[in-house]
Amino acid sequence: MLFLIVMGTIYLGIGTATEAAAFGAAGAVLIVIFRGGNRRAIIWRGLVDTGVTTSSVFLLIIGGRVLWPCLDHNAGAPNS
């Protein structure tokens, strides 16, 4: 169902890929709400997993930015 929401949004021209992702996120929340079970634990686990993924990506970006001068072969060379 969630796949159809996301791909239908893109294929039917309702929205762009970013907007389709928003529809998918809203659809996932609605599925959790209507599915039942331990909703709070499911939502909390999703938030924790999202935080871990986001932190990992930012750590890679920051690490690459910090180590870039070590890989820059022209760092001390005069302009010619």
N, CA, C, O and CB atoms as a CASP TS submission, in Angstrom:
PFRMAT TS
TARGET T0000
AUTHOR 0000-0000-0000
METHOD Language model
MODEL 1
PARENT N/A
ATOM      1  N   MET     1       0.820  -1.186   0.000  1.00  0.00           N
ATOM      2  CA  MET     1       0.000   0.000   0.000  1.00  0.00           C
ATOM      3  C   MET     1       0.870   1.259   0.000  1.00  0.00           C
ATOM      4  O   MET     1       0.625   2.206  -0.748  1.00  0.00           O
ATOM      5  CB  MET     1      -0.936  -0.007   1.204  1.00  0.00           C
ATOM      6  N   LEU     2       1.890   1.242   0.857  1.00  0.00           N
ATOM      7  CA  LEU     2       2.772   2.402   0.958  1.00  0.00           C
ATOM      8  C   LEU     2       3.531   2.623  -0.360  1.00  0.00           C
ATOM      9  O   LEU     2       3.728   3.758  -0.793  1.00  0.00           O
ATOM     10  CB  LEU     2       3.766   2.219   2.129  1.00  0.00           C
ATOM     11  N   PHE     3       3.944   1.535  -0.977  1.00  0.00           N
ATOM     12  CA  PHE     3       4.629   1.620  -2.265  1.00  0.00           C
ATOM     13  C   PHE     3       3.730   2.275  -3.313  1.00  0.00           C
ATOM     14  O   PHE     3       4.182   3.112  -4.096  1.00  0.00           O
ATOM     15  CB  PHE     3       5.065   0.221  -2.737  1.00  0.00           C
ATOM     16  N   LEU     4       2.469   1.890  -3.319  1.00  0.00           N
ATOM     17  CA  LEU     4       1.527   2.457  -4.285  1.00  0.00           C
ATOM     18  C   LEU     4       1.301   3.947  -4.050  1.00  0.00           C
ATOM     19  O   LEU     4       1.138   4.711  -5.001  1.00  0.00           O
ATOM     20  CB  LEU     4       0.198   1.718  -4.217  1.00  0.00           C
ATOM     21  N   ILE     5       1.291   4.354  -2.798  1.00  0.00           N
ATOM     22  CA  ILE     5       1.128   5.779  -2.485  1.00  0.00           C
ATOM     23  C   ILE     5       2.305   6.576  -3.046  1.00  0.00           C
ATOM     24  O   ILE     5       2.115   7.589  -3.718  1.00  0.00           O
ATOM     25  CB  ILE     5       1.010   5.997  -0.952  1.00  0.00           C
ATOM     26  N   VAL     6       3.509   6.114  -2.766  1.00  0.00           N
ATOM     27  CA  VAL     6       4.708   6.844  -3.194  1.00  0.00           C
ATOM     28  C   VAL     6       4.849   6.835  -4.711  1.00  0.00           C
ATOM     29  O   VAL     6       5.021   7.886  -5.328  1.00  0.00           O
ATOM     30  CB  VAL     6       5.962   6.239  -2.549  1.00  0.00           C
ATOM     31  N   MET     7       4.778   5.675  -5.300  1.00  0.00           N
ATOM     32  CA  MET     7       4.968   5.582  -6.754  1.00  0.00           C
ATOM     33  C   MET     7       3.800   6.210  -7.507  1.00  0.00           C
ATOM     34  O   MET     7       3.995   6.788  -8.576  1.00  0.00           O
ATOM     35  CB  MET     7       5.135   4.117  -7.179  1.00  0.00           C
ATOM     36  N   GLY     8       2.599   6.105  -6.968  1.00  0.00           N
ATOM     37  CA  GLY     8       1.444   6.733  -7.600  1.00  0.00           C
ATOM     38  C   GLY     8       1.561   8.247  -7.610  1.00  0.00           C
ATOM     39  O   GLY     8       1.170   8.902  -8.577  1.00  0.00           O
ATOM     40  N   THR     9       2.096   8.796  -6.539  1.00  0.00           N
ATOM     41  CA  THR     9       2.300  10.239  -6.481  1.00  0.00           C
ATOM     42  C   THR     9       3.248  10.701  -7.582  1.00  0.00           C
ATOM     43  O   THR     9       3.006  11.722  -8.226  1.00  0.00           O
ATOM     44  CB  THR     9       2.846  10.646  -5.111  1.00  0.00           C
ATOM     45  N   ILE    10       4.306   9.963  -7.794  1.00  0.00           N
ATOM     46  CA  ILE    10       5.279  10.332  -8.824  1.00  0.00           C
ATOM     47  C   ILE    10       4.718  10.048 -10.218  1.00  0.00           C
ATOM     48  O   ILE    10       4.775  10.905 -11.101  1.00  0.00           O
ATOM     49  CB  ILE    10       6.607   9.568  -8.615  1.00  0.00           C
ATOM     50  N   TYR    11       4.177   8.845 -10.412  1.00  0.00           N
ATOM     51  CA  TYR    11       3.741   8.424 -11.739  1.00  0.00           C
ATOM     52  C   TYR    11       2.566   9.244 -12.252  1.00  0.00           C
ATOM     53  O   TYR    11       2.495   9.550 -13.442  1.00  0.00           O
ATOM     54  CB  TYR    11       3.368   6.963 -11.719  1.00  0.00           C
ATOM     55  N   LEU    12       1.646   9.599 -11.365  1.00  0.00           N
ATOM     56  CA  LEU    12       0.477  10.374 -11.786  1.00  0.00           C
ATOM     57  C   LEU    12       0.764  11.865 -11.893  1.00  0.00           C
ATOM     58  O   LEU    12      -0.099  12.639 -12.307  1.00  0.00           O
ATOM     59  CB  LEU    12      -0.660  10.151 -10.822  1.00  0.00           C
ATOM     60  N   GLY    13       1.968  12.265 -11.523  1.00  0.00           N
ATOM     61  CA  GLY    13       2.352  13.667 -11.638  1.00  0.00           C
ATOM     62  C   GLY    13       1.775  14.547 -10.547  1.00  0.00           C
ATOM     63  O   GLY    13       1.710  15.767 -10.698  1.00  0.00           O
ATOM     64  N   ILE    14       1.355  13.936  -9.450  1.00  0.00           N
ATOM     65  CA  ILE    14       0.803  14.713  -8.335  1.00  0.00           C
ATOM     66  C   ILE    14       1.908  15.502  -7.648  1.00  0.00           C
ATOM     67  O   ILE    14       1.682  16.622  -7.189  1.00  0.00           O
ATOM     68  CB  ILE    14       0.094  13.790  -7.319  1.00  0.00           C
ATOM     69  N   GLY    15       3.095  14.923  -7.575  1.00  0.00           N
ATOM     70  CA  GLY    15       4.198  15.610  -6.914  1.00  0.00           C
ATOM     71  C   GLY    15       5.542  15.087  -7.366  1.00  0.00           C
ATOM     72  O   GLY    15       5.636  14.112  -8.112  1.00  0.00           O
ATOM     73  N   THR    16       6.584  15.760  -6.895  1.00  0.00           N
ATOM     74  CA  THR    16       7.956  15.358  -7.201  1.00  0.00           C
ATOM     75  C   THR    16       8.372  14.226  -6.272  1.00  0.00           C
ATOM     76  O   THR    16       7.579  13.774  -5.447  1.00  0.00           O
ATOM     77  CB  THR    16       8.931  16.558  -7.068  1.00  0.00           C
ATOM     78  N   ALA    17       9.603  13.772  -6.404  1.00  0.00           N
ATOM     79  CA  ALA    17      10.096  12.691  -5.552  1.00  0.00           C
ATOM     80  C   ALA    17      10.125  13.112  -4.085  1.00  0.00           C
ATOM     81  O   ALA    17       9.835  12.306  -3.201  1.00  0.00           O
ATOM     82  CB  ALA    17      11.494  12.256  -6.001  1.00  0.00           C
ATOM     83  N   THR    18      10.470  14.360  -3.827  1.00  0.00           N
ATOM     84  CA  THR    18      10.500  14.845  -2.451  1.00  0.00           C
ATOM     85  C   THR    18       9.096  14.878  -1.859  1.00  0.00           C
ATOM     86  O   THR    18       8.895  14.495  -0.706  1.00  0.00           O
ATOM     87  CB  THR    18      11.136  16.240  -2.386  1.00  0.00           C
ATOM     88  N   GLU    19       8.141  15.330  -2.635  1.00  0.00           N
ATOM     89  CA  GLU    19       6.762  15.360  -2.159  1.00  0.00           C
ATOM     90  C   GLU    19       6.215  13.943  -1.993  1.00  0.00           C
ATOM     91  O   GLU    19       5.434  13.686  -1.077  1.00  0.00           O
ATOM     92  CB  GLU    19       5.880  16.162  -3.126  1.00  0.00           C
ATOM     93  N   ALA    20       6.613  13.034  -2.862  1.00  0.00           N
ATOM     94  CA  ALA    20       6.192  11.642  -2.732  1.00  0.00           C
ATOM     95  C   ALA    20       6.753  11.030  -1.449  1.00  0.00           C
ATOM     96  O   ALA    20       6.089  10.221  -0.801  1.00  0.00           O
ATOM     97  CB  ALA    20       6.645  10.824  -3.956  1.00  0.00           C
ATOM     98  N   ALA    21       7.976  11.418  -1.085  1.00  0.00           N
ATOM     99  CA  ALA    21       8.553  10.935   0.170  1.00  0.00           C
ATOM    100  C   ALA    21       7.744  11.440   1.360  1.00  0.00           C
ATOM    101  O   ALA    21       7.555  10.716   2.338  1.00  0.00           O
ATOM    102  CB  ALA    21      10.023  11.380   0.297  1.00  0.00           C
ATOM    103  N   ALA    22       7.271  12.671   1.278  1.00  0.00           N
ATOM    104  CA  ALA    22       6.432  13.207   2.350  1.00  0.00           C
ATOM    105  C   ALA    22       5.110  12.450   2.430  1.00  0.00           C
ATOM    106  O   ALA    22       4.631  12.146   3.523  1.00  0.00           O
ATOM    107  CB  ALA    22       6.172  14.708   2.131  1.00  0.00           C
ATOM    108  N   PHE    23       4.522  12.144   1.273  1.00  0.00           N
ATOM    109  CA  PHE    23       3.299  11.339   1.270  1.00  0.00           C
ATOM    110  C   PHE    23       3.571   9.961   1.856  1.00  0.00           C
ATOM    111  O   PHE    23       2.742   9.418   2.586  1.00  0.00           O
ATOM    112  CB  PHE    23       2.734  11.210  -0.159  1.00  0.00           C
ATOM    113  N   GLY    24       4.729   9.395   1.538  1.00  0.00           N
ATOM    114  CA  GLY    24       5.091   8.087   2.084  1.00  0.00           C
ATOM    115  C   GLY    24       5.262   8.118   3.590  1.00  0.00           C
ATOM    116  O   GLY    24       4.837   7.194   4.284  1.00  0.00           O
ATOM    117  N   ALA    25       5.884   9.175   4.104  1.00  0.00           N
ATOM    118  CA  ALA    25       6.054   9.301   5.556  1.00  0.00           C
ATOM    119  C   ALA    25       4.703   9.445   6.242  1.00  0.00           C
ATOM    120  O   ALA    25       4.455   8.826   7.277  1.00  0.00           O
ATOM    121  CB  ALA    25       6.952  10.504   5.897  1.00  0.00           C
ATOM    122  N   ALA    26       3.827  10.267   5.658  1.00  0.00           N
ATOM    123  CA  ALA    26       2.489  10.426   6.230  1.00  0.00           C
ATOM    124  C   ALA    26       1.710   9.112   6.158  1.00  0.00           C
ATOM    125  O   ALA    26       0.987   8.759   7.090  1.00  0.00           O
ATOM    126  CB  ALA    26       1.718  11.544   5.496  1.00  0.00           C
ATOM    127  N   GLY    27       1.860   8.403   5.064  1.00  0.00           N
ATOM    128  CA  GLY    27       1.200   7.103   4.933  1.00  0.00           C
ATOM    129  C   GLY    27       1.708   6.099   5.947  1.00  0.00           C
ATOM    130  O   GLY    27       0.930   5.314   6.488  1.00  0.00           O
ATOM    131  N   ALA    28       3.014   6.116   6.212  1.00  0.00           N
ATOM    132  CA  ALA    28       3.579   5.201   7.207  1.00  0.00           C
ATOM    133  C   ALA    28       3.037   5.504   8.600  1.00  0.00           C
ATOM    134  O   ALA    28       2.738   4.589   9.367  1.00  0.00           O
ATOM    135  CB  ALA    28       5.112   5.291   7.209  1.00  0.00           C
ATOM    136  N   VAL    29       2.911   6.784   8.922  1.00  0.00           N
ATOM    137  CA  VAL    29       2.345   7.156  10.222  1.00  0.00           C
ATOM    138  C   VAL    29       0.895   6.692  10.318  1.00  0.00           C
ATOM    139  O   VAL    29       0.479   6.171  11.353  1.00  0.00           O
ATOM    140  CB  VAL    29       2.435   8.685  10.441  1.00  0.00           C
ATOM    141  N   LEU    30       0.133   6.875   9.260  1.00  0.00           N
ATOM    142  CA  LEU    30      -1.262   6.426   9.274  1.00  0.00           C
ATOM    143  C   LEU    30      -1.370   4.912   9.417  1.00  0.00           C
ATOM    144  O   LEU    30      -2.258   4.418  10.111  1.00  0.00           O
ATOM    145  CB  LEU    30      -1.971   6.875   8.003  1.00  0.00           C
ATOM    146  N   ILE    31      -0.477   4.175   8.768  1.00  0.00           N
ATOM    147  CA  ILE    31      -0.482   2.714   8.898  1.00  0.00           C
ATOM    148  C   ILE    31      -0.205   2.312  10.335  1.00  0.00           C
ATOM    149  O   ILE    31      -0.855   1.406  10.858  1.00  0.00           O
ATOM    150  CB  ILE    31       0.558   2.077   7.959  1.00  0.00           C
ATOM    151  N   VAL    32       0.751   2.970  10.982  1.00  0.00           N
ATOM    152  CA  VAL    32       1.063   2.655  12.381  1.00  0.00           C
ATOM    153  C   VAL    32      -0.135   2.971  13.270  1.00  0.00           C
ATOM    154  O   VAL    32      -0.459   2.203  14.175  1.00  0.00           O
ATOM    155  CB  VAL    32       2.310   3.444  12.857  1.00  0.00           C
ATOM    156  N   ILE    33      -0.784   4.088  13.016  1.00  0.00           N
ATOM    157  CA  ILE    33      -1.926   4.486  13.849  1.00  0.00           C
ATOM    158  C   ILE    33      -3.081   3.488  13.716  1.00  0.00           C
ATOM    159  O   ILE    33      -3.673   3.089  14.718  1.00  0.00           O
ATOM    160  CB  ILE    33      -2.404   5.901  13.460  1.00  0.00           C
ATOM    161  N   PHE    34      -3.399   3.088  12.492  1.00  0.00           N
ATOM    162  CA  PHE    34      -4.549   2.213  12.282  1.00  0.00           C
ATOM    163  C   PHE    34      -4.236   0.741  12.490  1.00  0.00           C
ATOM    164  O   PHE    34      -5.153  -0.067  12.641  1.00  0.00           O
ATOM    165  CB  PHE    34      -5.084   2.411  10.904  1.00  0.00           C
ATOM    166  N   ARG    35      -2.970   0.380  12.500  1.00  0.00           N
ATOM    167  CA  ARG    35      -2.589  -1.022  12.644  1.00  0.00           C
ATOM    168  C   ARG    35      -2.786  -1.515  14.063  1.00  0.00           C
ATOM    169  O   ARG    35      -3.129  -2.677  14.283  1.00  0.00           O
ATOM    170  CB  ARG    35      -1.148  -1.220  12.228  1.00  0.00           C
ATOM    171  N   GLY    36      -2.573  -0.648  15.005  1.00  0.00           N
ATOM    172  CA  GLY    36      -2.735  -1.058  16.399  1.00  0.00           C
ATOM    173  C   GLY    36      -1.425  -1.538  16.983  1.00  0.00           C
ATOM    174  O   GLY    36      -0.357  -1.296  16.420  1.00  0.00           O
ATOM    175  N   GLY    37      -1.507  -2.210  18.098  1.00  0.00           N
ATOM    176  CA  GLY    37      -0.313  -2.695  18.770  1.00  0.00           C
ATOM    177  C   GLY    37       0.295  -1.617  19.633  1.00  0.00           C
ATOM    178  O   GLY    37      -0.387  -0.675  20.037  1.00  0.00           O
ATOM    179  N   ASN    38       1.554  -1.749  19.913  1.00  0.00           N
ATOM    180  CA  ASN    38       2.260  -0.808  20.772  1.00  0.00           C
ATOM    181  C   ASN    38       2.766   0.353  19.911  1.00  0.00           C
ATOM    182  O   ASN    38       3.919   0.357  19.481  1.00  0.00           O
ATOM    183  CB  ASN    38       3.440  -1.508  21.524  1.00  0.00           C
ATOM    184  N   ARG    39       1.909   1.322  19.665  1.00  0.00           N
ATOM    185  CA  ARG    39       2.227   2.429  18.760  1.00  0.00           C
ATOM    186  C   ARG    39       3.390   3.274  19.264  1.00  0.00           C
ATOM    187  O   ARG    39       4.265   3.667  18.492  1.00  0.00           O
ATOM    188  CB  ARG    39       1.008   3.307  18.565  1.00  0.00           C
ATOM    189  N   ARG    40       3.392   3.547  20.543  1.00  0.00           N
ATOM    190  CA  ARG    40       4.435   4.407  21.103  1.00  0.00           C
ATOM    191  C   ARG    40       5.815   3.792  20.908  1.00  0.00           C
ATOM    192  O   ARG    40       6.765   4.499  20.572  1.00  0.00           O
ATOM    193  CB  ARG    40       4.178   4.659  22.593  1.00  0.00           C
ATOM    194  N   ALA    41       5.936   2.488  21.113  1.00  0.00           N
ATOM    195  CA  ALA    41       7.235   1.817  20.943  1.00  0.00           C
ATOM    196  C   ALA    41       7.657   1.816  19.476  1.00  0.00           C
ATOM    197  O   ALA    41       8.838   1.985  19.172  1.00  0.00           O
ATOM    198  CB  ALA    41       7.171   0.367  21.474  1.00  0.00           C
ATOM    199  N   ILE    42       6.710   1.630  18.573  1.00  0.00           N
ATOM    200  CA  ILE    42       7.035   1.620  17.145  1.00  0.00           C
ATOM    201  C   ILE    42       7.510   2.994  16.698  1.00  0.00           C
ATOM    202  O   ILE    42       8.512   3.113  15.993  1.00  0.00           O
ATOM    203  CB  ILE    42       5.817   1.181  16.312  1.00  0.00           C
ATOM    204  N   ILE    43       6.788   4.029  17.109  1.00  0.00           N
ATOM    205  CA  ILE    43       7.171   5.390  16.723  1.00  0.00           C
ATOM    206  C   ILE    43       8.505   5.764  17.351  1.00  0.00           C
ATOM    207  O   ILE    43       9.339   6.383  16.692  1.00  0.00           O
ATOM    208  CB  ILE    43       6.086   6.401  17.139  1.00  0.00           C
ATOM    209  N   TRP    44       8.723   5.400  18.610  1.00  0.00           N
ATOM    210  CA  TRP    44       9.986   5.725  19.278  1.00  0.00           C
ATOM    211  C   TRP    44      11.151   5.028  18.583  1.00  0.00           C
ATOM    212  O   TRP    44      12.203   5.634  18.376  1.00  0.00           O
ATOM    213  CB  TRP    44       9.934   5.320  20.766  1.00  0.00           C
ATOM    214  N   ARG    45      10.971   3.771  18.224  1.00  0.00           N
ATOM    215  CA  ARG    45      12.037   3.037  17.540  1.00  0.00           C
ATOM    216  C   ARG    45      12.347   3.665  16.183  1.00  0.00           C
ATOM    217  O   ARG    45      13.509   3.744  15.784  1.00  0.00           O
ATOM    218  CB  ARG    45      11.644   1.559  17.363  1.00  0.00           C
ATOM    219  N   GLY    46      11.322   4.107  15.482  1.00  0.00           N
ATOM    220  CA  GLY    46      11.537   4.786  14.208  1.00  0.00           C
ATOM    221  C   GLY    46      12.302   6.085  14.377  1.00  0.00           C
ATOM    222  O   GLY    46      13.177   6.405  13.573  1.00  0.00           O
ATOM    223  N   LEU    47      11.974   6.836  15.423  1.00  0.00           N
ATOM    224  CA  LEU    47      12.698   8.085  15.688  1.00  0.00           C
ATOM    225  C   LEU    47      14.155   7.824  16.046  1.00  0.00           C
ATOM    226  O   LEU    47      15.045   8.546  15.597  1.00  0.00           O
ATOM    227  CB  LEU    47      12.020   8.861  16.816  1.00  0.00           C
ATOM    228  N   VAL    48      14.401   6.799  16.850  1.00  0.00           N
ATOM    229  CA  VAL    48      15.781   6.465  17.236  1.00  0.00           C
ATOM    230  C   VAL    48      16.583   6.029  16.011  1.00  0.00           C
ATOM    231  O   VAL    48      17.717   6.469  15.824  1.00  0.00           O
ATOM    232  CB  VAL    48      15.795   5.344  18.313  1.00  0.00           C
ATOM    233  N   ASP    49      16.002   5.168  15.178  1.00  0.00           N
ATOM    234  CA  ASP    49      16.704   4.719  13.964  1.00  0.00           C
ATOM    235  C   ASP    49      16.991   5.885  13.019  1.00  0.00           C
ATOM    236  O   ASP    49      18.055   5.944  12.403  1.00  0.00           O
ATOM    237  CB  ASP    49      15.876   3.651  13.233  1.00  0.00           C
ATOM    238  N   THR    50      16.043   6.802  12.909  1.00  0.00           N
ATOM    239  CA  THR    50      16.255   7.983  12.071  1.00  0.00           C
ATOM    240  C   THR    50      17.382   8.843  12.614  1.00  0.00           C
ATOM    241  O   THR    50      18.208   9.343  11.850  1.00  0.00           O
ATOM    242  CB  THR    50      14.973   8.806  11.971  1.00  0.00           C
ATOM    243  N   GLY    51      17.421   9.017  13.920  1.00  0.00           N
ATOM    244  CA  GLY    51      18.493   9.794  14.545  1.00  0.00           C
ATOM    245  C   GLY    51      19.859   9.157  14.340  1.00  0.00           C
ATOM    246  O   GLY    51      20.837   9.857  14.077  1.00  0.00           O
ATOM    247  N   VAL    52      19.933   7.853  14.458  1.00  0.00           N
ATOM    248  CA  VAL    52      21.207   7.156  14.259  1.00  0.00           C
ATOM    249  C   VAL    52      21.684   7.305  12.813  1.00  0.00           C
ATOM    250  O   VAL    52      22.863   7.563  12.571  1.00  0.00           O
ATOM    251  CB  VAL    52      21.068   5.662  14.622  1.00  0.00           C
ATOM    252  N   THR    53      20.778   7.146  11.865  1.00  0.00           N
ATOM    253  CA  THR    53      21.149   7.280  10.457  1.00  0.00           C
ATOM    254  C   THR    53      21.595   8.705  10.139  1.00  0.00           C
ATOM    255  O   THR    53      22.607   8.904   9.468  1.00  0.00           O
ATOM    256  CB  THR    53      19.975   6.882   9.555  1.00  0.00           C
ATOM    257  N   THR    54      20.851   9.686  10.612  1.00  0.00           N
ATOM    258  CA  THR    54      21.201  11.082  10.362  1.00  0.00           C
ATOM    259  C   THR    54      22.544  11.429  10.992  1.00  0.00           C
ATOM    260  O   THR    54      23.360  12.117  10.378  1.00  0.00           O
ATOM    261  CB  THR    54      20.112  12.012  10.901  1.00  0.00           C
ATOM    262  N   SER    55      22.775  10.960  12.205  1.00  0.00           N
ATOM    263  CA  SER    55      24.050  11.219  12.876  1.00  0.00           C
ATOM    264  C   SER    55      25.209  10.591  12.114  1.00  0.00           C
ATOM    265  O   SER    55      26.277  11.192  11.998  1.00  0.00           O
ATOM    266  CB  SER    55      24.016  10.686  14.310  1.00  0.00           C
ATOM    267  N   SER    56      25.004   9.398  11.603  1.00  0.00           N
ATOM    268  CA  SER    56      26.068   8.738  10.841  1.00  0.00           C
ATOM    269  C   SER    56      26.411   9.510   9.570  1.00  0.00           C
ATOM    270  O   SER    56      27.584   9.663   9.231  1.00  0.00           O
ATOM    271  CB  SER    56      25.656   7.311  10.486  1.00  0.00           C
ATOM    272  N   VAL    57      25.405   9.987   8.882  1.00  0.00           N
ATOM    273  CA  VAL    57      25.653  10.752   7.658  1.00  0.00           C
ATOM    274  C   VAL    57      26.397  12.042   7.976  1.00  0.00           C
ATOM    275  O   VAL    57      27.356  12.392   7.288  1.00  0.00           O
ATOM    276  CB  VAL    57      24.330  11.066   6.937  1.00  0.00           C
ATOM    277  N   PHE    58      25.957  12.757   9.022  1.00  0.00           N
ATOM    278  CA  PHE    58      26.644  13.992   9.396  1.00  0.00           C
ATOM    279  C   PHE    58      28.078  13.720   9.848  1.00  0.00           C
ATOM    280  O   PHE    58      28.973  14.517   9.567  1.00  0.00           O
ATOM    281  CB  PHE    58      25.875  14.709  10.505  1.00  0.00           C
ATOM    282  N   LEU    59      28.306  12.606  10.544  1.00  0.00           N
ATOM    283  CA  LEU    59      29.663  12.263  10.963  1.00  0.00           C
ATOM    284  C   LEU    59      30.558  12.017   9.750  1.00  0.00           C
ATOM    285  O   LEU    59      31.721  12.420   9.748  1.00  0.00           O
ATOM    286  CB  LEU    59      29.648  11.023  11.872  1.00  0.00           C
ATOM    287  N   LEU    60      30.029  11.365   8.730  1.00  0.00           N
ATOM    288  CA  LEU    60      30.798  11.160   7.499  1.00  0.00           C
ATOM    289  C   LEU    60      31.119  12.483   6.813  1.00  0.00           C
ATOM    290  O   LEU    60      32.238  12.684   6.341  1.00  0.00           O
ATOM    291  CB  LEU    60      30.031  10.250   6.540  1.00  0.00           C
ATOM    292  N   ILE    61      30.145  13.383   6.756  1.00  0.00           N
ATOM    293  CA  ILE    61      30.371  14.682   6.117  1.00  0.00           C
ATOM    294  C   ILE    61      31.408  15.486   6.885  1.00  0.00           C
ATOM    295  O   ILE    61      32.315  16.060   6.282  1.00  0.00           O
ATOM    296  CB  ILE    61      29.058  15.474   6.016  1.00  0.00           C
ATOM    297  N   ILE    62      31.288  15.536   8.199  1.00  0.00           N
ATOM    298  CA  ILE    62      32.237  16.299   9.021  1.00  0.00           C
ATOM    299  C   ILE    62      33.623  15.686   8.941  1.00  0.00           C
ATOM    300  O   ILE    62      34.613  16.408   8.821  1.00  0.00           O
ATOM    301  CB  ILE    62      31.768  16.355  10.486  1.00  0.00           C
ATOM    302  N   GLY    63      33.708  14.359   9.007  1.00  0.00           N
ATOM    303  CA  GLY    63      35.008  13.691   8.908  1.00  0.00           C
ATOM    304  C   GLY    63      35.677  13.945   7.569  1.00  0.00           C
ATOM    305  O   GLY    63      36.886  14.165   7.509  1.00  0.00           O
ATOM    306  N   GLY    64      34.897  13.916   6.495  1.00  0.00           N
ATOM    307  CA  GLY    64      35.458  14.215   5.175  1.00  0.00           C
ATOM    308  C   GLY    64      35.954  15.646   5.082  1.00  0.00           C
ATOM    309  O   GLY    64      36.987  15.915   4.470  1.00  0.00           O
ATOM    310  N   ARG    65      35.217  16.560   5.688  1.00  0.00           N
ATOM    311  CA  ARG    65      35.619  17.971   5.665  1.00  0.00           C
ATOM    312  C   ARG    65      36.890  18.191   6.496  1.00  0.00           C
ATOM    313  O   ARG    65      37.751  18.986   6.118  1.00  0.00           O
ATOM    314  CB  ARG    65      34.474  18.864   6.196  1.00  0.00           C
ATOM    315  N   VAL    66      37.000  17.495   7.608  1.00  0.00           N
ATOM    316  CA  VAL    66      38.185  17.642   8.465  1.00  0.00           C
ATOM    317  C   VAL    66      39.417  17.042   7.789  1.00  0.00           C
ATOM    318  O   VAL    66      40.503  17.617   7.863  1.00  0.00           O
ATOM    319  CB  VAL    66      37.950  16.968   9.837  1.00  0.00           C
ATOM    320  N   LEU    67      39.260  15.900   7.134  1.00  0.00           N
ATOM    321  CA  LEU    67      40.404  15.215   6.540  1.00  0.00           C
ATOM    322  C   LEU    67      40.726  15.681   5.121  1.00  0.00           C
ATOM    323  O   LEU    67      41.744  15.269   4.564  1.00  0.00           O
ATOM    324  CB  LEU    67      40.152  13.739   6.530  1.00  0.00           C
ATOM    325  N   TRP    68      39.896  16.520   4.528  1.00  0.00           N
ATOM    326  CA  TRP    68      40.136  16.976   3.164  1.00  0.00           C
ATOM    327  C   TRP    68      41.497  17.635   2.986  1.00  0.00           C
ATOM    328  O   TRP    68      42.159  17.344   1.989  1.00  0.00           O
ATOM    329  CB  TRP    68      39.060  17.936   2.757  1.00  0.00           C
ATOM    330  N   PRO    69      41.967  18.514   3.894  1.00  0.00           N
ATOM    331  CA  PRO    69      43.284  19.119   3.692  1.00  0.00           C
ATOM    332  C   PRO    69      44.419  18.094   3.615  1.00  0.00           C
ATOM    333  O   PRO    69      45.431  18.346   2.961  1.00  0.00           O
ATOM    334  CB  PRO    69      43.566  20.092   4.807  1.00  0.00           C
ATOM    335  N   CYS    70      44.265  16.950   4.269  1.00  0.00           N
ATOM    336  CA  CYS    70      45.300  15.920   4.200  1.00  0.00           C
ATOM    337  C   CYS    70      45.371  15.288   2.807  1.00  0.00           C
ATOM    338  O   CYS    70      46.423  14.792   2.404  1.00  0.00           O
ATOM    339  CB  CYS    70      45.040  14.840   5.252  1.00  0.00           C
ATOM    340  N   LEU    71      44.287  15.305   2.096  1.00  0.00           N
ATOM    341  CA  LEU    71      44.236  14.678   0.777  1.00  0.00           C
ATOM    342  C   LEU    71      44.438  15.678  -0.362  1.00  0.00           C
ATOM    343  O   LEU    71      44.581  15.282  -1.519  1.00  0.00           O
ATOM    344  CB  LEU    71      42.914  13.971   0.600  1.00  0.00           C
ATOM    345  N   ASP    72      44.449  16.962  -0.040  1.00  0.00           N
ATOM    346  CA  ASP    72      44.595  17.988  -1.050  1.00  0.00           C
ATOM    347  C   ASP    72      46.078  18.137  -1.399  1.00  0.00           C
ATOM    348  O   ASP    72      46.868  18.661  -0.613  1.00  0.00           O
ATOM    349  CB  ASP    72      43.997  19.333  -0.560  1.00  0.00           C
ATOM    350  N   HIS    73      46.431  17.671  -2.578  1.00  0.00           N
ATOM    351  CA  HIS    73      47.848  17.667  -2.982  1.00  0.00           C
ATOM    352  C   HIS    73      48.356  19.074  -3.296  1.00  0.00           C
ATOM    353  O   HIS    73      49.567  19.299  -3.282  1.00  0.00           O
ATOM    354  CB  HIS    73      48.046  16.765  -4.204  1.00  0.00           C
ATOM    355  N   ASN    74      47.494  19.992  -3.570  1.00  0.00           N
ATOM    356  CA  ASN    74      47.903  21.354  -3.919  1.00  0.00           C
ATOM    357  C   ASN    74      47.780  22.308  -2.750  1.00  0.00           C
ATOM    358  O   ASN    74      47.723  23.520  -2.952  1.00  0.00           O
ATOM    359  CB  ASN    74      47.079  21.866  -5.073  1.00  0.00           C
ATOM    360  N   ALA    75      47.740  21.797  -1.540  1.00  0.00           N
ATOM    361  CA  ALA    75      47.465  22.645  -0.370  1.00  0.00           C
ATOM    362  C   ALA    75      48.529  23.733  -0.168  1.00  0.00           C
ATOM    363  O   ALA    75      48.182  24.867   0.161  1.00  0.00           O
ATOM    364  CB  ALA    75      47.375  21.782   0.885  1.00  0.00           C
ATOM    365  N   GLY    76      49.788  23.420  -0.355  1.00  0.00           N
ATOM    366  CA  GLY    76      50.821  24.411  -0.117  1.00  0.00           C
ATOM    367  C   GLY    76      51.496  24.928  -1.365  1.00  0.00           C
ATOM    368  O   GLY    76      52.431  25.724  -1.279  1.00  0.00           O
ATOM    369  N   ALA    77      51.043  24.494  -2.513  1.00  0.00           N
ATOM    370  CA  ALA    77      51.693  24.871  -3.768  1.00  0.00           C
ATOM    371  C   ALA    77      51.303  26.294  -4.153  1.00  0.00           C
ATOM    372  O   ALA    77      50.160  26.711  -3.965  1.00  0.00           O
ATOM    373  CB  ALA    77      51.317  23.884  -4.899  1.00  0.00           C
ATOM    374  N   PRO    78      52.271  27.030  -4.693  1.00  0.00           N
ATOM    375  CA  PRO    78      51.948  28.391  -5.149  1.00  0.00           C
ATOM    376  C   PRO    78      51.106  28.341  -6.417  1.00  0.00           C
ATOM    377  O   PRO    78      51.194  27.390  -7.193  1.00  0.00           O
ATOM    378  CB  PRO    78      53.238  29.207  -5.400  1.00  0.00           C
ATOM    379  N   ASN    79      50.299  29.358  -6.618  1.00  0.00           N
ATOM    380  CA  ASN    79      49.477  29.433  -7.827  1.00  0.00           C
ATOM    381  C   ASN    79      50.361  29.739  -9.027  1.00  0.00           C
ATOM    382  O   ASN    79      51.213  30.625  -8.956  1.00  0.00           O
ATOM    383  CB  ASN    79      48.369  30.506  -7.680  1.00  0.00           C
ATOM    384  N   SER    80      50.172  29.033 -10.105  1.00  0.00           N
ATOM    385  CA  SER    80      50.975  29.285 -11.308  1.00  0.00           C
ATOM    386  C   SER    80      50.145  29.660 -12.485  1.00  0.00           C
ATOM    387  O   SER    80      50.682  29.902 -13.567  1.00  0.00           O
ATOM    388  CB  SER    80      51.790  28.094 -11.652  1.00  0.00           C
TER
END
